[in-house]
Amino acid sequence: MRLFGTNGIREVVGEKLTAAFITRVAGAVAATFPVGAPIAVGRDGRTSSPAIMRLVEGTLALAGHRVVDLGVLPTPAIQYMVPRVGAQLGVIVTASHNPPEFNGLKCIAADGLEVERSVEEAIELAAEQGVARTVPFAAVGTVQVVSDGAHRYTEGIIAQVDAERIRERHLTVVLDCGNGASVETSPHLLRRLGCRVITLNGHLDGTFPGHLSEPTEANTRDAQRTVPAVGADLGIIHDGDADRAVFVDHTGRYVPGEEILALLAVDAVERAHGGVVVTPVSASQSLEDAVTPLGGSVVYTRVGSPAVAHAMVDQHAVFGGEENGGVITPRFQVARDGAMTAASVLDLLARKRHSLAELLAGLPRYALVKERIECPTEIRDRVVASVGEAFRRAGHRLVTIDGVKAFRDGGWILLRPSGTEPLLRLFAEAKDPASARKLADEGLAAVRRAMAEQATAG
C-alpha cells in the first residue's frame, strides 16, 4: 500500500483523509519506533491542521511516546527544531502548496532531513496490516509544548548572514506570506535584518483567501503590482508551509525560480571555490551553464526535495534545490527553506551592492514552460511510458531518472507524474519563449494521443 508520494502523504480532507485514516497512519508511525521515543509534531495553518495534529499527538502519546508539540511553524522551522529538541522523528501536518481542501503528513528523521524511503515503507506496511500498539496506563506518554521554535529558527538564520551589512542597505521588501505558516517567522526575520517590510496576506488563514498557495506567476500578481507601486527593492512570496520562496524584482517582474536557483548556486560555488550542486532532472540548463565555468559540477536526481537533500549529503554538496523556489542552503540545514532563501538573497544584495535585476542580468537565460495535465492516477505511468516510447522512436536522446526527458534540437521536454495529485507535469525549455512554447505544445499533443490510446484500451 503506497501512501507517501514525492514529499509526504497528501490527500483531500473528508475523502481519503479521514479521522480513521489519520489514526491508522499515526498508529503505524507509533508502532515503527520504540516505546517512549520522543516524537516532535508541528503543523501549518490549514483549517484542518489543528484537528489532524490532535489526532496524531493523541495516538502517539497513547502508544507510549513522548510528544513534543511545536505548534504552527513553517516546515523548515520544524525540520530545524527536530534535532534541537532531541526527537527521534518529526511529523509535520501539512500539504505544502496544495489547494486548501488538501492536507497530509510528512515525516522527518532525527537529523532534520526527510526520512529515507525505507522508513516510509515500514510505516506503510504497518498501516496496511493495521498494526496498533497499546501500553498500560502507567506507560502513556506525555505531550510537551515547546513555544520558542520560531525565535530559535529565525535567530539561526540571522547567524548565517551578514546581518549588519543587510541592515545598512535599509531595503524595502514586499513580503507575501500567502496566509500561510511564514506569518509566524518571516515578517519578524526581515525586520530583524533591518528591512522596511510591507506585508501582503499576512494573517494565518487556511482557506488562502489572498491567492492559492502555490507561488506561481499567476498567484503572485498582488506582489508584482505592489513592489513598483511602493518603490520596494524586491518582493518575496512564500507558499503555504514556507519551504519555498519566489521573488519579484524592483520593476515588478516575477523572477522564475530557476533564475534564483542559478544566482544562489553561483554565489555558493564562488565562495567554496568549486563544489557540487544537486538539482532534479527538471532543472534549467542555465544552472549548469552558470556554475561549470566556476569549477562547479551538477548532479541530477529525481524530482522532490527528499531526493535532492539525500543526494546533497552523499555528495557533500555546497548547494542544491529545485526550480520551483525550493532552495537548500546546507551551511544552515539540508532542507528546502523559504526564509533562509530570502535571507540569502538579501545578503547577496548587501554584499554585491546591486539590485536583484542587475544580478540576474548576468546569468545564462533560457525560457521554461510548465504545464499540468489532469490524468487519472491509474493510467499516469502508462501514459508517460507511451510518450517516452514515441520520443525514442523519433530518435531523441532520453533520460529516465524521473519520468521521461527528451532532448530535442535546442531544448528538451520532460514529462513526469505528480507525486501528490492526479496530474502529469510537463516542462519544456529552449533558448527563447517561442521555441519553448513550440516544444511544450508538441509534448502536450503527445500526451493527449497517449491518453486517448489508454482510454480506448481501457
MIMAR-632422 format. One line per 3 residues: number of its first residue (from 0); their letters; for each residue y, z, x of C-alpha. Coordinates in nm, 4 decimals, padded with zeros to 6 digits. Layout:
! residues N
NUM> A> Y:Z:X  ...
! end
This chain:
! residues 458
0> MRL> 00.0000:00.0000:00.0000  00.3187:-00.1217:00.1726  00.6159:00.0989:00.0807
3> FGT> 00.8513:00.0640:00.3783  01.0464:-00.2561:00.4243  01.2646:-00.3700:00.7126
6> NGI> 01.4624:-00.0475:00.7030  01.3020:00.2142:00.4804  01.1965:00.2265:00.1164
9> REV> 01.4428:00.0693:-00.1289  01.3731:00.0316:-00.4988  01.5557:00.0239:-00.8318
12> VGE> 01.6052:00.3692:-00.9810  01.4166:00.4139:-01.3064  01.1824:00.1246:-01.2364
15> KLT> 00.9615:00.1903:-00.9342  01.1853:00.4665:-00.8019  01.0930:00.7434:-01.0468
18> AAF> 01.0567:01.1187:-01.0089  00.6802:01.0778:-00.9850  00.7109:00.8116:-00.7135
21> ITR> 00.9610:01.0154:-00.5095  00.7485:01.3298:-00.5335  00.4388:01.1345:-00.4308
24> VAG> 00.6107:00.9900:-00.1242  00.7685:01.3247:-00.0309  00.4284:01.4869:-00.0688
27> AVA> 00.2829:01.2255:00.1640  00.5581:01.2975:00.4171  00.4840:01.6708:00.3883
30> ATF> 00.1125:01.6139:00.4462  00.1724:01.3937:00.7500  00.3421:01.6718:00.9509
33> PVG> 00.2113:02.0187:01.0440  00.2815:02.3065:00.8063  00.6112:02.4709:00.8970
36> API> 00.7563:02.1699:01.0764  01.1364:02.1631:01.0405  01.2475:01.8524:00.8480
39> AVG> 01.6138:01.7536:00.8073  01.7240:01.5883:00.4836  02.0565:01.4158:00.4151
42> RDG> 02.1909:01.1679:00.1654  02.4516:00.9062:00.0829  02.6865:00.9145:-00.2162
45> RTS> 02.4857:00.7133:-00.4706  02.4765:00.8595:-00.8199  02.1004:00.9120:-00.7990
48> SPA> 02.1018:01.0625:-00.4479  02.1599:01.4314:-00.5395  01.8623:01.4347:-00.7766
51> IMR> 01.6372:01.2500:-00.5343  01.7364:01.4805:-00.2486  01.6464:01.7878:-00.4552
54> LVE> 01.3046:01.6410:-00.5337  01.2424:01.5654:-00.1659  01.3587:01.9045:-00.0420
57> GTL> 01.1655:02.0959:-00.3073  00.8458:01.9049:-00.2386  00.8757:01.9628:00.1362
60> ALA> 00.9542:02.3339:00.1007  00.6690:02.3929:-00.1440  00.4379:02.2326:00.1128
63> GHR> 00.5444:02.4919:00.3702  00.8107:02.3046:00.5630  01.1402:02.4463:00.6834
66> VVD> 01.4010:02.2152:00.5332  01.7431:02.1632:00.6927  01.9884:02.0349:00.4302
69> LGV> 02.2550:01.8199:00.5993  02.4294:01.7219:00.2754  02.6293:01.3996:00.2334
72> LPT> 02.6705:01.2180:00.5649  02.6607:00.8620:00.6966  02.3153:00.7529:00.8068
75> PAI> 02.4130:00.7520:01.1786  02.5553:01.1032:01.1452  02.2214:01.2223:01.0068
78> QYM> 02.0422:01.0460:01.2921  02.2784:01.2211:01.5347  02.2066:01.5602:01.3776
81> VPR> 01.8253:01.5382:01.3543  01.7611:01.6249:01.7225  02.0521:01.8701:01.7263
84> VGA> 01.9032:02.0863:01.4517  01.5595:02.0716:01.6158  01.3952:01.8771:01.3320
87> QLG> 01.0611:01.7049:01.3827  01.1595:01.4476:01.1207  01.4641:01.3368:00.9257
90> VIV> 01.4550:01.1989:00.5721  01.7624:01.0102:00.4511  01.8144:00.9392:00.0830
93> TAS> 01.9966:00.6046:00.0944  01.9802:00.2395:00.0015  02.2440:00.1440:00.2612
96> HNP> 02.4305:-00.1664:00.1381  02.2136:-00.2433:-00.1650  02.3671:-00.2584:-00.5162
99> PEF> 02.4272:00.0763:-00.6961  02.1082:00.0679:-00.9023  01.9006:00.0919:-00.5841
102> NGL> 01.8088:00.3963:-00.3806  01.5471:00.4807:-00.1247  01.4165:00.6873:00.1635
105> KCI> 01.4420:00.6326:00.5356  01.2543:00.8366:00.7971  01.3986:00.9373:01.1330
108> AAD> 01.1997:01.0611:01.4328  01.2782:01.3802:01.6242  01.4806:01.1827:01.8813
111> GLE> 01.7089:01.0285:01.6156  01.5522:00.6821:01.6183  01.3889:00.5292:01.3132
114> VER> 01.0215:00.6266:01.3099  00.7612:00.3919:01.4505  00.5724:00.1720:01.2082
117> SVE> 00.2591:00.3810:01.2709  00.4310:00.6845:01.1136  00.5297:00.4779:00.8096
120> EAI> 00.1703:00.3587:00.7786  00.0430:00.7177:00.7869  00.2852:00.8111:00.5067
123> ELA> 00.1860:00.5034:00.3069  -00.1839:00.5879:00.3398  -00.1276:00.9478:00.2300
126> AEQ> 00.0778:00.8268:-00.0680  -00.1874:00.5748:-00.1674  -00.4565:00.8427:-00.1539
129> GVA> -00.2390:01.0902:-00.3419  -00.2642:01.3468:-00.0645  -00.0711:01.6626:-00.1502
132> RTV> -00.0523:01.9849:00.0470  -00.0277:02.3226:-00.1211  00.0458:02.6520:00.0512
135> PFA> 00.0258:03.0083:-00.0802  00.3347:03.1964:-00.1949  00.3931:03.3635:00.1417
138> AVG> 00.3962:03.0277:00.3250  00.6504:02.8461:00.1072  00.9247:02.7032:00.3253
141> TVQ> 01.2972:02.7640:00.3220  01.5995:02.5384:00.2671  01.8801:02.5988:00.5163
144> VVS> 02.2172:02.4312:00.4601  02.3935:02.3029:00.7727  02.7508:02.2099:00.6872
147> DGA> 02.9069:02.1179:01.0211  02.7357:01.7818:01.0687  03.0470:01.5726:01.0027
150> HRY> 03.2513:01.7681:01.2578  02.9843:01.7591:01.5277  02.9280:01.3877:01.4772
153> TEG> 03.2949:01.2864:01.4915  03.3610:01.5067:01.7930  03.0615:01.3460:01.9632
156> IIA> 03.2129:01.0015:01.9098  03.5552:01.1087:02.0355  03.3935:01.2282:02.3597
159> QVD> 03.2634:00.8730:02.4218  03.6034:00.7010:02.4257  03.9402:00.7419:02.5958
162> AER> 04.0978:00.9312:02.3086  04.4315:00.9878:02.4815  04.4783:00.6200:02.5609
165> IRE> 04.3959:00.5279:02.1996  04.6469:00.7845:02.0741  04.9137:00.6304:02.2963
168> RHL> 04.8763:00.2980:02.1118  04.9786:00.4514:01.7743  04.7609:00.1996:01.5928
171> TVV> 04.7860:00.1456:01.2193  04.4447:00.0947:01.0617  04.3459:-00.0014:00.7095
174> LDC> 04.0156:00.1766:00.6505  03.7983:00.0710:00.3564  03.5313:00.3363:00.3059
177> GNG> 03.3768:00.1377:00.0214  03.3416:00.4613:-00.1823  03.0507:00.5424:00.0490
180> ASV> 02.9399:00.8141:00.2893  03.2035:00.7255:00.5518  03.4507:00.9133:00.3292
183> ETS> 03.3111:01.2278:00.4949  03.3793:01.1177:00.8534  03.5760:00.8011:00.9331
186> PHL> 03.9220:00.8951:00.7978  03.9102:01.2180:00.9990  03.7811:01.0373:01.3083
189> LRR> 04.0585:00.7776:01.3073  04.3281:01.0377:01.2522  04.1870:01.2444:01.5407
192> LGC> 04.2311:00.9293:01.7505  04.5998:00.9171:01.6614  04.5824:00.6295:01.4157
195> RVI> 04.8003:00.5909:01.1096  04.5252:00.5470:00.8501  04.5690:00.3692:00.5187
198> TLN> 04.2519:00.4204:00.3163  04.1036:00.1964:00.0511  03.8209:00.3145:-00.1758
201> GHL> 03.8471:00.6491:-00.0011  03.6675:00.8684:-00.2525  03.2929:00.9095:-00.2902
204> DGT> 03.1640:00.7150:-00.5917  02.8068:00.5909:-00.6112  02.8939:00.3192:-00.8613
207> FPG> 03.1031:00.1453:-00.5897  03.3973:00.0661:-00.8200  03.6113:-00.0925:-00.5477
210> HLS> 03.3622:-00.3598:-00.4451  02.9907:-00.3981:-00.3842  02.8587:-00.2007:-00.0899
213> EPT> 02.7632:-00.4864:00.1409  03.0707:-00.5618:00.3570  03.0648:-00.9402:00.3255
216> EAN> 03.3777:-01.1518:00.3460  03.3920:-01.1780:-00.0340  03.3624:-00.7997:-00.0749
219> TRD> 03.6460:-00.7209:00.1666  03.9314:-00.9154:00.0056  04.1356:-00.5980:-00.0520
222> AQR> 04.1380:-00.5182:00.3200  04.2181:-00.8790:00.4084  04.5261:-00.8657:00.1836
225> TVP> 04.6344:-00.5151:00.2776  04.6266:-00.5425:00.6578  04.9063:-00.8023:00.6904
228> AVG> 05.0929:-00.6592:00.3910  05.1408:-00.3203:00.5589  05.1694:-00.4539:00.9155
231> ADL> 04.8453:-00.2904:01.0289  04.6861:-00.3675:01.3638  04.3440:-00.4162:01.2094
234> GII> 04.1183:-00.3301:00.9192  03.7796:-00.1563:00.9309  03.5305:-00.1766:00.6437
237> HDG> 03.2086:00.0238:00.6091  02.9008:-00.0288:00.3941  02.7608:00.2429:00.1685
240> DAD> 02.5908:00.4544:00.4334  02.8333:00.3616:00.7142  02.5804:00.2367:00.9648
243> RAV> 02.7831:-00.0843:00.9720  03.1463:-00.1720:01.0352  03.3167:-00.5069:00.9895
246> FVD> 03.6738:-00.5918:01.0837  03.9887:-00.7731:00.9763  04.2430:-00.8728:01.2410
249> HTG> 04.6198:-00.8237:01.2060  04.6615:-01.1610:01.0320  04.4160:-01.0649:00.7577
252> RYV> 04.1357:-01.2801:00.8954  03.7870:-01.1483:00.8227  03.6059:-01.1236:01.1559
255> PGE> 03.2402:-01.2306:01.1303  03.0018:-00.9675:01.2612  02.8678:-01.1941:01.5334
258> EIL> 03.2136:-01.2020:01.6944  03.2439:-00.8240:01.7166  02.8857:-00.8066:01.8462
261> ALL> 02.9681:-01.0531:02.1245  03.3007:-00.8838:02.2044  03.1493:-00.5379:02.2481
264> AVD> 02.8449:-00.6798:02.4297  03.0740:-00.8428:02.6862  03.2519:-00.5114:02.7372
267> AVE> 02.9232:-00.3228:02.7790  02.7809:-00.5762:03.0251  03.1049:-00.5866:03.2267
270> RAH> 03.1153:-00.2080:03.2519  02.7471:-00.1915:03.3540  02.7746:-00.4899:03.5931
273> GGV> 02.4939:-00.6646:03.4075  02.2111:-00.5462:03.1881  02.0033:-00.6297:02.8848
276> VVT> 02.1449:-00.6843:02.5367  01.8997:-00.6683:02.2452  01.9562:-00.8506:01.9170
279> PVS> 01.7487:-01.0066:01.6373  01.6487:-01.3692:01.6227  01.9232:-01.4164:01.3615
282> ASQ> 02.1987:-01.3589:01.6198  02.4518:-01.6255:01.7059  02.4154:-01.8314:02.0221
285> SLE> 02.7652:-01.7062:02.1082  02.6197:-01.3724:02.2220  02.4011:-01.5297:02.4889
288> DAV> 02.6789:-01.7684:02.5920  02.9172:-01.4739:02.6360  02.7044:-01.2310:02.8368
291> TPL> 02.4968:-01.4625:03.0575  02.7857:-01.5589:03.2916  02.8495:-01.1865:03.3460
294> GGS> 02.4962:-01.1150:03.4652  02.3662:-01.0061:03.1267  02.0497:-01.1204:02.9545
297> VVY> 01.9468:-01.1228:02.5884  01.6167:-01.0035:02.4427  01.5408:-01.1134:02.0846
300> TRV> 01.3500:-00.9154:01.8217  01.2572:-00.9229:01.4569  01.5436:-00.8615:01.2139
303> GSP> 01.6130:-00.4955:01.1368  01.7625:-00.2037:01.3237  01.4260:-00.0306:01.3915
306> AVA> 01.3020:-00.3331:01.5861  01.6290:-00.3591:01.7793  01.6509:00.0140:01.8537
309> HAM> 01.2962:00.0500:01.9848  01.3314:-00.2649:02.1983  01.6545:-00.1221:02.3427
312> VDQ> 01.4698:00.1903:02.4533  01.1868:-00.0166:02.6028  01.4286:-00.2491:02.7839
315> HAV> 01.6767:00.0217:02.8926  01.9397:-00.1969:02.7271  02.3118:-00.1462:02.7792
318> FGG> 02.3930:-00.2698:02.4300  02.2425:-00.4055:02.1120  02.2915:-00.4764:01.7449
321> EEN> 02.2877:-00.7248:01.4621  02.5312:-00.9906:01.3466  02.5903:-00.8076:01.0154
324> GGV> 02.8132:-00.5362:01.1652  02.5281:-00.3088:01.2707  02.6164:-00.2313:01.6333
327> ITP> 02.4220:00.0074:01.8583  02.6022:00.1823:02.1458  02.3275:00.3507:02.3483
330> RFQ> 02.5555:00.5718:02.5549  02.6135:00.7632:02.2284  02.2895:00.7138:02.0352
333> VAR> 02.0366:00.4374:01.9768  02.1300:00.3826:01.6136  02.3427:00.1416:01.4158
336> DGA> 02.6685:00.3297:01.3854  02.9769:00.2104:01.1987  03.2064:00.4913:01.3144
339> MTA> 03.1061:00.4549:01.6803  03.1661:00.0805:01.6474  03.5130:00.1446:01.5047
342> ASV> 03.5966:00.3831:01.7885  03.4638:00.1354:02.0462  03.6910:-00.1400:01.9150
345> LDL> 03.9920:00.0937:01.9213  03.9011:00.1971:02.2758  03.8812:-00.1686:02.3816
348> LAR> 04.2198:-00.2461:02.2243  04.3720:00.0503:02.4084  04.2238:-00.0496:02.7447
351> KRH> 04.2982:-00.4216:02.7232  04.6436:-00.3835:02.5629  04.5792:-00.6891:02.3436
354> SLA> 04.5361:-00.7402:01.9712  04.1925:-00.7869:01.8230  04.2725:-01.1522:01.7506
357> ELL> 04.3698:-01.2101:02.1150  04.0488:-01.0513:02.2454  03.8329:-01.2553:02.0102
360> AGL> 04.0070:-01.5810:02.1021  03.8366:-01.5861:02.4416  03.4812:-01.5792:02.3056
363> PRY> 03.2461:-01.8741:02.2550  03.2584:-01.9517:01.8851  03.0052:-02.1063:01.6513
366> ALV> 03.0033:-02.1488:01.2754  02.7369:-01.9450:01.0956  02.6454:-01.9935:00.7299
369> KER> 02.4424:-01.7310:00.5435  02.2671:-01.7924:00.2122  02.0417:-01.5813:-00.0088
372> IEC> 01.7883:-01.7371:-00.2420  01.6219:-01.5369:-00.5167  01.2462:-01.5687:-00.4754
375> PTE> 00.9589:-01.3682:-00.6277  00.8141:-01.1305:-00.3707  00.4593:-01.2590:-00.4199
378> IRD> 00.5427:-01.6135:-00.3023  00.8074:-01.5461:-00.0366  00.5717:-01.5635:00.2611
381> RVV> 00.4078:-01.8824:00.1322  00.7474:-02.0464:00.0863  00.8511:-01.9543:00.4421
384> ASV> 00.5207:-02.0891:00.5783  00.5612:-02.4133:00.3840  00.9160:-02.4663:00.5109
387> GEA> 00.8016:-02.3904:00.8643  00.5259:-02.6476:00.8403  00.7769:-02.9065:00.7170
390> FRR> 01.0019:-02.8316:01.0150  00.7035:-02.8542:01.2504  00.6047:-03.1946:01.1140
393> AGH> 00.9628:-03.3109:01.1673  00.9247:-03.2264:01.5362  01.1666:-02.9351:01.5569
396> RLV> 01.1175:-02.6526:01.8087  01.0166:-02.3394:01.6190  01.0445:-01.9660:01.6879
399> TID> 00.8378:-01.7415:01.4606  00.9352:-01.3897:01.5730  01.0553:-01.3237:01.2188
402> GVK> 01.0227:-01.5912:00.9528  01.0771:-01.9361:01.0994  01.3684:-02.0536:01.3138
405> AFR> 01.4004:-02.4276:01.3691  01.6237:-02.5663:01.6417  01.7947:-02.8893:01.5406
408> DGG> 02.0412:-03.1169:01.7167  02.3436:-02.8999:01.7839  02.2248:-02.5956:01.5937
411> WIL> 01.9470:-02.4037:01.4216  01.8167:-02.2880:01.0819  01.6454:-01.9535:01.0237
414> LRP> 01.4547:-01.8666:00.7055  01.3059:-01.5214:00.6554  01.2067:-01.2976:00.3637
417> SGT> 01.4296:-00.9992:00.2894  01.2624:-00.6710:00.3722  01.4345:-00.4866:00.0874
420> EPL> 01.4944:-00.7316:-00.2000  01.3147:-01.0230:-00.3751  01.5140:-01.2702:-00.1703
423> LRL> 01.4878:-01.5243:00.1052  01.7677:-01.5184:00.3614  01.8760:-01.8412:00.5256
426> FAE> 02.1003:-01.8672:00.8314  02.2356:-02.1908:00.9781  02.4508:-02.2205:01.2887
429> AKD> 02.6295:-02.5071:01.4594  02.9416:-02.5659:01.6654  03.1600:-02.6495:01.3654
432> PAS> 03.1639:-02.5394:00.9984  03.0807:-02.8829:00.8584  02.7689:-02.9163:01.0745
435> ARK> 02.6578:-02.5605:00.9932  02.7055:-02.6302:00.6219  02.5003:-02.9502:00.6519
438> LAD> 02.2169:-02.7611:00.8242  02.2282:-02.4892:00.5585  02.2087:-02.7476:00.2803
441> EGL> 01.9084:-02.9096:00.4498  01.7425:-02.5699:00.4721  01.8188:-02.4884:00.1077
444> AAV> 01.6720:-02.8221:-00.0013  01.3531:-02.7495:00.1966  01.3294:-02.4042:00.0330
447> RRA> 01.3714:-02.5469:-00.3167  01.0982:-02.8037:-00.2529  00.8635:-02.5331:-00.1257
450> MAE> 00.9381:-02.3064:-00.4237  00.8719:-02.5945:-00.6646  00.5397:-02.6608:-00.4906
453> QAT> 00.4431:-02.2941:-00.5242  00.5397:-02.2910:-00.8921  00.3223:-02.5989:-00.9533
456> AG> 00.0341:-02.4486:-00.7551  00.0683:-02.1200:-00.9470
! end
